[in-house]
């Protein structure tokens, strides 16, 4: 019985220590990014040049 209570006390102490360490750490909030660092998707789509094109052959009206 004494060993069980000693193990339970040790587990509770480790758990309390872990919770205490996690609660005491400070988390920094990330600073806001400047607007010039954002990706402008409309400019990317309108300014794209020399892209690969696909070619499809339509054989749907060829009968044997």
C-alpha positions as a Markdown table, in Angstrom:
| # | Residue | x | y | z |
|---|---|---|---|---|
| 1 | Unk | 0.0 | 0.0 | 0.0 |
| 2 | Unk | 2.8 | 2.3 | 0.8 |
| 3 | Unk | 4.5 | 1.8 | -2.6 |
| 4 | Unk | 1.2 | 2.5 | -4.4 |
| 5 | Unk | 0.8 | 5.8 | -2.6 |
| 6 | Unk | 4.4 | 6.7 | -3.3 |
| 7 | Unk | 4.0 | 6.1 | -7.0 |
| 8 | Unk | 0.7 | 8.0 | -7.1 |
| 9 | Unk | 2.4 | 10.9 | -5.3 |
| 10 | Unk | 5.3 | 10.9 | -7.8 |
| 11 | Unk | 2.9 | 10.8 | -10.8 |
| 12 | Unk | 0.9 | 13.7 | -9.3 |
| 13 | Unk | 4.1 | 15.7 | -8.7 |
| 14 | Unk | 5.3 | 15.1 | -12.3 |
| 15 | Unk | 1.9 | 16.0 | -13.7 |
| 16 | Unk | 1.7 | 19.2 | -11.6 |
| 17 | Unk | 5.2 | 20.2 | -12.6 |
| 18 | Unk | 4.4 | 19.6 | -16.3 |
| 19 | Unk | 1.2 | 21.7 | -16.1 |
| 20 | Unk | 3.0 | 24.4 | -14.2 |
| 21 | Unk | 5.8 | 24.6 | -16.8 |
| 22 | Unk | 3.3 | 24.7 | -19.7 |
| 23 | Unk | 1.2 | 27.4 | -18.0 |
| 24 | Unk | 4.2 | 29.6 | -17.2 |
| 25 | Unk | 5.7 | 29.7 | -20.7 |
| 26 | Unk | 4.9 | 32.8 | -22.7 |
| 27 | Unk | 3.9 | 32.6 | -26.3 |
| 28 | Unk | 4.7 | 35.5 | -28.6 |
| 29 | Unk | 2.1 | 36.4 | -31.1 |
| 30 | Unk | 3.5 | 36.7 | -34.6 |
| 31 | Unk | 3.7 | 40.2 | -35.9 |
| 32 | Unk | 1.5 | 41.2 | -38.8 |
| 33 | Unk | 3.0 | 40.8 | -42.2 |
| 34 | Unk | 3.3 | 43.9 | -44.3 |
| 35 | Unk | 0.9 | 44.2 | -47.2 |
| 36 | Unk | 3.8 | 44.2 | -49.7 |
| 37 | Unk | 4.6 | 40.6 | -48.7 |
| 38 | Unk | 1.3 | 39.2 | -49.7 |
| 39 | Unk | 0.8 | 37.3 | -52.9 |
| 40 | Unk | -1.3 | 39.1 | -55.5 |
| 41 | Unk | -3.1 | 36.3 | -57.3 |
| 42 | Unk | -4.9 | 38.5 | -59.8 |
| 43 | Unk | -1.6 | 39.9 | -61.0 |
| 44 | Unk | -0.1 | 36.4 | -61.2 |
| 45 | Unk | -3.0 | 35.2 | -63.4 |
| 46 | Unk | -3.1 | 38.2 | -65.7 |
| 47 | Unk | 0.7 | 38.5 | -66.0 |
| 48 | Unk | 1.4 | 34.9 | -66.8 |
| 49 | Unk | 3.2 | 34.5 | -70.2 |
| 50 | Unk | 4.5 | 31.6 | -72.3 |
| 51 | Unk | 2.5 | 28.9 | -70.5 |
| 52 | Unk | 2.2 | 25.4 | -71.9 |
| 53 | Unk | -0.9 | 24.7 | -73.9 |
| 54 | Unk | -2.8 | 21.5 | -74.5 |
| 55 | Unk | -4.0 | 20.2 | -77.8 |
| 56 | Unk | -6.9 | 17.8 | -78.2 |
| 57 | Unk | -7.7 | 15.9 | -81.3 |
| 58 | Unk | -11.5 | 15.4 | -81.8 |
| 59 | Unk | -12.1 | 11.9 | -83.3 |
| 60 | Unk | -15.7 | 11.7 | -82.2 |
| 61 | Unk | -17.1 | 12.0 | -85.8 |
| 62 | Unk | -14.8 | 9.5 | -87.5 |
| 63 | Unk | -16.7 | 6.3 | -88.3 |
| 64 | Unk | -15.1 | 3.1 | -89.8 |
